[in-house]
Amino acid sequence: MLNLPWNLLGLAVLSGLGLVLVSMPMFLRWAKGHGWGQEVRQEGPQAHLSKAGTPTMGGIVLILAGLLAGFWAPNCWEVWVFRFTVLACAGLGCVDDASKLLKHRSLGLKARHKLAFLGILGLGLFVWLCLTRSSFALTLPYFGEVHSFWLLLIVTLLLTSGTVNAVNLTDGLDGLAGGTCFSALTAFSVIAGCSGHTELCVAAAAMAGACVGFLWFNVFPARVFMGDTGSLGLGGALAVLALASSCEFLLIFIGGVFVMEALSVILQVSYFKLTGGKRIFRMSPIHHHFELGGLHEVQVTARFIIVSVILALLGVMFYLGVWP
């Protein structure tokens, strides 16, 4: 049996879940009263136009509930770095969401501004790694450790920016981002506990519990969207967990759904520019490709979450050395 702090994990999960279930109805009343409705992209699937006006920025409740529930975790520098990163990314998302609401459009901050912010955050995380790790080591599956200052810097910057943006791209169907993040957070909670990072294990479990609570209101048909506030905050949480547990490359596997979503956008945009307007997918991110192919939104979401659960289980098994 895994040697994990089960009592603290249970309290953290139930606290995160309960805080969202209790506070979200109050947030929804407040958001509706202030007209915090989602602006839907006109170029997106036509079926999504009916979602316009659905309360957004529910990620505020999700992230705060997850962080508050995480106070069951004993205090240490790693937990405070986790909290700071999640708040910083959620704050960036909150500014982005607020600009959309104020300007009544589906586009918020410019991409270069987001990347600049995430680049600075990545540099801060790199400094933290340099202060806490005994060497500039990266663990490559099947190859062991590689010691390189520059490789660690590049991986930290790419992982921070890439994870945050990939989770953001995944947030396009009701329940999709919340469900896939729950799988990934649960996997990294187990990994953190097994690697001796008990505090992060509990903090990750609290955020996973908050995701479950959020899904109660976000499954189809969604009563609230998490917005960039939630998706960027959750992406920041996964990035810190992967860096702290030295599982940077394992995140690519556990977060395979996020990788697939991001790659579909990169391939679509690149191919569109190279061929003068031709497309690989019906629409990107790839969840829209399957949706436009005839699958209902619920079917796409359910299958993507099933894939994320399988990848999370395999990732934990790989870390524990029981697969392959």
PyMOL commands that set and color helices and strands:
alter all, ss='L'
color gray80, all
select helices_A, chain A and resi 6-33+46-51+59-72+77-103+111-132+149-170+176-194+198-218+227-244+250-254+256-275+286-292+297-320
alter helices_A, ss='H'
color red, helices_A
select strands_A, chain A and resi 137-140+144-147
alter strands_A, ss='S'
color yellow, strands_A
deselect
rebuild
show_as cartoon
